Amino acid sequence: MAEQAEKKPDAAAARKPVSDKLVSTDPSTGKQIWSGKIGDAAAEVAAARAAWPEWAAHSNAYRIEALRRFANVVRKEEQGFAELIARETGKPLWESKTEVISVINKVEISIEAYGERTPQRRMEAALGNKIAVRHKPHGVLAVLGPYNFPAHLPNGHIVPALIAGNAVVFKPSEKTPAVGELLVHCLHEAGIPEGVVRLLIGGPDEGRSLGSQPGIDGLLFTGSARAGMALHKQFAETPHKILALELGGNNPLVVWHAKDVDSAAAMVVQSAYLSAGQRCTAARRLIVDDEDHEVLIAAIVKLIDRIIVGEPFADPQPFMGPLIDLAAADHVQEQWLNLMMKGGKPIRRLDRPDAETPFLAPALIDVTDIRDRPDEEIFGPVLQLVRVKDFDAAIAEANNTRFGLAASLIGGSPEMYDKFWANVRAGVINWNKPTNGAPSNAPFGGVGLSGNHRPSAAYAADYCAYPVTSSEADRARAAIADGLRDPNMQED
Ligand code: NAD
């Protein structure tokens, strides 16, 4: 494990590699909590390639046992793991604990999903011939992780990749290397060979370098649409390599004449502000009936005013912590100012009590009158209110985005939900539920700019192995019936 030290307060720039080191800081305090050496993608890929054949040759049962041991190792480290996530991301401890539970649960979910999505099949063909469908691993897969769920999301690629028989080179976010390192440490502790899971420390440069290695057979990515597009370009000349992109969203939440206004308000707040809005599935746009929304907005504002924003270990626990770093908070503030300049009307402002820390207050802004609303992901605690004249306009507004990750309807009738479900373009569509908190045992992914049709979670098995169809017989027996000359006929 790399050195754990306490040093001087941070600036986001501290994460930029100075010489060959990467440092990680606690967003709440700005103190350095970790530092480690920037890795070499080529060396890590070479190590993984060397280790891969033996791992792939083991039985599936062998690999599953190894992953079950990994779940037990994480269970033993549960408290320390959660504390490290809280310290490195700023997420409240209660929320960090739920992330560790997700890491543990991912193992059984992936084992079941592997069985369901990539089962061996045998079929009978004509003349007693036998057909078999089996799956093979790709080889060495690169995994690039984001910072917002620094353990759970990369783990959601790594576990299914390992079960399928791949070796993995994992590059955690440059903002959360310590959690990435701990995740890999737990895998090794469980007896998964060091060559089979490699840790690559670094930032976008190392991500690009990893993506360009001839020795990888694919790349599994969770992160921003910007980086996803760059990787897509980078992979343009290697269409034979698997590329799974899980990207961001500009997610709509329609509340339509909800009877239980307090519950609706609670779901809006959960959707928009959990994890300080740093969730890919967070609601970014709240769409309501222009004629009927005042009571709802009043209930939401009442809740917003009660939200505790604080450091992750505070007692009582906060609802949300800081953003990941100063640069992220600056960026969200710029996006907010842009909305204000375009004519947005703040209902609750995006306050930043201390410019030297990345804590932001939850904000709500009415953007109905902005003509050219930017269709971008605001990865922070900002919810944009859009008032529309009828339900058709609500659906049109929900689809008024290039993204397509999550969408929810709260209220409405069963018929309205049917219409919403049929017409809204998204990979997660909920009714009377928040936009976030998708079940891990179902597929998870989006359309549009939110991904490239390689959904993760329960369908991750699909991109971790490829199907092989075989026609098989005990012995070779064949005769050619047509198109041959009669051997008894003389040629003149
Ligand atoms: P990011 O795209 O900045 O970084 C993600 C990873 O990619 C990091 O490891 C980073 O070092 C690397 N990277 C960045 N640019 C790269 C490039 N050009 N080439 C190769 N690698 C590169 O994302 P982030 O800020 O860490 O995470 C937040 C984003 O992730 C948000 O957009 C969020 O919506 C998205 N996200 C999506 C999902 C999902 O499942 N769809 C889940 C969580 C987060």
Residues whose N, C-alpha, C, O or C-beta is under 5 A from the ligand:
A	BS01	NAD	L144 G145 P146 Y147 K171 P172 S173 E174 G202 G203 P204 G207 R208 T222 G223 S224 A225 A227 A230 E246 L247 G248 G249 R279 C280 S450
